[in-house]
Amino acid sequence: MKQRMVGGVMTHDVVRATPSTPFKRIAALLAEHRVSGLPIVDDDEKVVGVVSEADLLAPRGAGGRWRPGRRRAERRAAGEAGARTAGELMSAPAITVHARDPLVLAARAMARHQVRRLPVLDEEDRLVGIVSRRDLLSVFLRTDAELRAEVLDHVMARALLLPPGAVEVTVADGVVTLRGRVERSGDVPIALRMTAQTDGVIAVVNRLAYRVDDSGTDRGKKPTRRVNGPPR
């Protein structure tokens, strides 16, 4: 089935810095472009870390704000002089996604690591964009008509090979209701799952029946409801 990829919603023009970029220049970039963080890249455009507003606002001094994974000698050397460059300020390694990853993967990464944006990489792991929570939420701005057309085409016609009119698909405020009859009982969970995974669908209401019970046991035909909420 068709799912929107990170590359389809990401911002291509990315504000970035290198490990040697000075503290004040990073602050200027964040203010000038009105962003709360930026990726740090090496000479090959590989992401080596991320610097955020929180990194700049952390208490300065010998103690500094250090992340797991940095060598003790590096911490000591940077701490003695104070964090003056992006390489000393950044969080590393950076949490990233690829342009061909589905949006749900990016949403899960943001939730798991409690970040607001992720650098996006190409097939060679080079920086090609950045995706934010706002970008991910844009899929829920799709119209009910768009959702209905996609469910009919990609789920009912292409996946289940149902003839036109076999299943009625109605959509109201992102909630999809399926009514009608499929051929086998095993087609019902497939229809529900694929519809729920369609980008922009909030929930699915099941009103489906079936002609043949291919489960081996009679499990009944009670309607169910499956929810697919927006990323947090």
C-alpha positions as CSV (number, residue, x, y, z in Angstrom):
1,M,0.0,0.0,0.0
2,K,1.0,3.6,-0.4
3,Q,2.5,5.4,2.6
4,R,4.1,8.9,2.6
5,M,7.8,9.0,3.1
6,V,9.9,11.4,5.1
7,G,11.3,12.8,1.9
8,G,7.9,14.0,0.9
9,V,7.4,16.3,3.8
10,M,10.9,17.3,4.9
11,T,12.5,20.7,4.5
12,H,15.2,20.6,1.9
13,D,17.0,23.9,2.7
14,V,18.7,22.9,6.0
15,V,20.6,25.3,8.2
16,R,23.8,23.5,9.3
17,A,27.2,24.0,10.9
18,T,30.5,22.3,11.2
19,P,32.3,21.1,14.3
20,S,34.5,24.2,14.2
21,T,31.7,26.7,14.0
22,P,32.0,29.2,16.9
23,F,29.5,29.4,19.7
24,K,28.3,32.9,18.7
25,R,27.9,32.0,15.0
26,I,25.6,29.1,16.0
27,A,23.5,31.4,18.2
28,A,23.3,33.8,15.2
29,L,22.2,31.1,12.9
30,L,19.5,29.9,15.2
31,A,18.1,33.4,15.7
32,E,18.4,34.4,12.0
33,H,16.6,31.3,10.7
34,R,14.2,31.0,13.7
35,V,15.0,27.4,14.4
36,S,15.6,25.7,17.7
37,G,18.4,23.4,16.6
38,L,20.7,22.5,13.7
39,P,22.7,19.5,12.5
40,I,26.5,19.5,12.6
41,V,28.1,18.0,9.5
42,D,31.7,17.0,8.6
43,D,33.4,17.7,5.2
44,D,31.5,14.8,3.6
45,E,28.1,16.2,4.7
46,K,27.7,13.3,7.2
47,V,25.8,14.3,10.3
48,V,28.1,14.0,13.4
49,G,25.8,15.7,16.0
50,V,23.1,18.3,16.7
51,V,23.2,21.6,18.6
52,S,20.0,23.0,20.1
53,E,19.0,26.1,21.9
54,A,19.2,24.1,25.1
55,D,22.9,23.4,24.4
56,L,23.6,27.1,24.1
57,L,21.6,28.0,27.2
58,A,23.2,25.3,29.4
59,P,25.3,26.7,32.3
60,R,28.7,27.5,31.0
61,G,31.9,26.7,32.8
62,A,34.3,23.9,33.5
63,G,31.4,21.5,34.3
64,G,29.7,22.0,30.9
65,R,26.9,19.8,29.6
66,W,28.3,16.5,28.4
67,R,26.7,13.5,26.6
68,P,27.4,9.8,26.9
69,G,29.8,8.5,24.3
70,R,32.4,11.4,24.4
71,R,35.8,10.4,25.5
72,R,37.0,11.4,28.9
73,A,40.1,13.2,27.5
74,E,37.8,15.2,25.1
75,R,35.5,16.2,28.0
76,R,38.5,17.3,30.1
77,A,40.1,19.3,27.3
78,A,36.9,21.0,26.3
79,G,35.9,21.7,29.9
80,E,39.1,23.4,30.7
81,A,38.6,25.9,27.9
82,G,34.8,26.1,28.0
83,A,32.6,24.9,25.1
84,R,33.4,27.3,22.3
85,T,32.5,25.4,19.2
86,A,29.8,23.2,17.8
87,G,31.9,20.2,18.2
88,E,32.1,20.8,21.9
89,L,28.5,21.7,22.3
90,M,26.7,19.1,20.2
91,S,24.8,16.1,21.2
92,A,26.3,13.0,19.6
93,P,25.6,10.7,17.9
94,A,22.7,12.4,16.2
95,I,19.3,10.7,15.9
96,T,18.5,10.6,12.2
97,V,16.1,9.1,9.6
98,H,16.3,8.5,5.9
99,A,14.3,10.2,3.2
100,R,12.7,6.9,2.2
101,D,11.6,6.0,5.7
102,P,7.8,6.1,6.4
103,L,6.5,8.9,8.4
104,V,5.5,6.6,11.3
105,L,9.2,5.7,11.8
106,A,10.2,9.3,12.2
107,A,7.3,9.9,14.6
108,R,8.3,7.0,16.7
109,A,11.9,8.2,16.8
110,M,10.9,11.7,17.9
111,A,8.7,10.3,20.6
112,R,11.3,7.8,21.8
113,H,14.1,10.3,22.0
114,Q,11.9,13.4,22.9
115,V,13.2,15.6,20.1
116,R,11.3,18.1,17.9
117,R,13.2,17.5,14.6
118,L,15.4,15.0,12.9
119,P,18.1,15.3,10.2
120,V,17.2,13.4,7.1
121,L,19.8,11.4,5.2
122,D,20.1,10.0,1.7
123,E,21.2,6.5,0.6
124,E,24.8,7.4,1.3
125,D,24.0,8.8,4.8
126,R,24.5,12.4,3.7
127,L,22.3,15.3,5.0
128,V,19.5,16.1,2.5
129,G,16.9,17.7,4.7
130,I,15.3,18.0,8.1
131,V,11.8,16.9,9.3
132,S,9.9,18.4,12.2
133,R,6.9,17.5,14.3
134,R,4.9,20.0,12.3
135,D,5.9,18.3,9.0
136,L,4.6,15.0,10.4
137,L,1.3,16.4,11.4
138,S,0.7,17.8,7.9
139,V,-0.5,14.3,6.9
140,F,-3.6,14.8,9.0
141,L,-4.5,17.9,7.0
142,R,-5.5,15.6,4.1
143,T,-9.1,15.9,3.1
144,D,-11.7,13.2,3.7
145,A,-12.1,12.9,-0.1
146,E,-8.4,12.2,-0.5
147,L,-8.5,9.5,2.2
148,R,-11.6,7.9,0.7
149,A,-10.0,7.8,-2.8
150,E,-6.8,6.2,-1.4
151,V,-8.6,3.5,0.6
152,L,-10.8,2.6,-2.3
153,D,-7.9,2.4,-4.7
154,H,-5.0,1.0,-2.7
155,V,-6.9,-1.2,-0.2
156,M,-10.1,-2.3,-1.8
157,A,-9.2,-2.5,-5.4
158,R,-5.4,-3.3,-5.5
159,A,-4.9,-5.2,-2.3
160,L,-8.2,-7.1,-1.9
161,L,-9.1,-7.1,-5.6
162,L,-12.7,-6.3,-4.8
163,P,-15.1,-5.1,-7.5
164,P,-16.4,-1.5,-7.4
165,G,-19.2,-1.1,-4.9
166,A,-18.4,-4.3,-2.9
167,V,-17.4,-2.2,0.1
168,E,-18.7,1.3,0.8
169,V,-16.1,3.7,2.2
170,T,-17.2,6.8,4.0
171,V,-14.9,9.3,5.8
172,A,-15.8,12.0,8.3
173,D,-13.1,14.1,9.9
174,G,-10.5,11.4,9.3
175,V,-12.6,8.5,10.7
176,V,-13.2,5.9,8.0
177,T,-16.2,3.6,8.1
178,L,-16.2,0.4,6.0
179,R,-19.5,-1.2,5.1
180,G,-20.1,-4.2,2.8
181,R,-19.1,-7.8,2.2
182,V,-15.7,-9.2,1.5
183,E,-15.1,-12.7,0.1
184,R,-13.3,-14.3,3.1
185,S,-13.2,-13.7,6.9
186,G,-9.4,-13.3,6.6
187,D,-9.9,-10.2,4.4
188,V,-11.5,-8.3,7.2
189,P,-8.4,-7.7,9.4
190,I,-6.4,-7.0,6.3
191,A,-8.8,-4.3,5.2
192,L,-8.9,-2.8,8.8
193,R,-5.1,-2.8,9.1
194,M,-4.3,-1.3,5.8
195,T,-7.0,1.3,6.1
196,A,-5.7,2.3,9.6
197,Q,-2.2,2.6,8.2
198,T,-3.2,5.0,5.5
199,D,-1.6,8.3,6.2
200,G,-4.1,10.8,7.7
201,V,-6.6,8.2,8.9
202,I,-7.5,8.8,12.5
203,A,-9.7,5.7,13.2
204,V,-11.5,2.9,11.4
205,V,-15.0,1.7,12.1
206,N,-15.7,-1.9,11.0
207,R,-19.1,-2.7,9.5
208,L,-17.8,-5.5,7.2
209,A,-19.3,-9.0,6.7
210,Y,-17.8,-11.9,4.7
211,R,-19.1,-14.7,2.5
212,V,-16.7,-17.5,3.6
213,D,-15.2,-18.2,7.0
214,D,-11.7,-19.3,6.3
215,S,-10.4,-19.1,9.9
216,G,-11.4,-22.7,10.7
217,T,-13.6,-21.6,13.5
218,D,-16.6,-19.4,13.8
219,R,-15.4,-16.2,15.5
220,G,-18.5,-14.2,14.8
221,K,-19.0,-11.0,12.9
222,K,-19.1,-8.4,15.5
223,P,-18.0,-4.9,14.4
224,T,-14.7,-3.7,15.8
225,R,-13.0,-0.3,16.0
226,R,-9.3,0.3,15.4
227,V,-7.6,3.5,16.2
228,N,-4.6,5.0,14.5
229,G,-3.8,8.2,16.3
230,P,-1.5,11.1,15.2
231,P,2.2,11.1,16.3
232,R,3.0,12.7,19.6
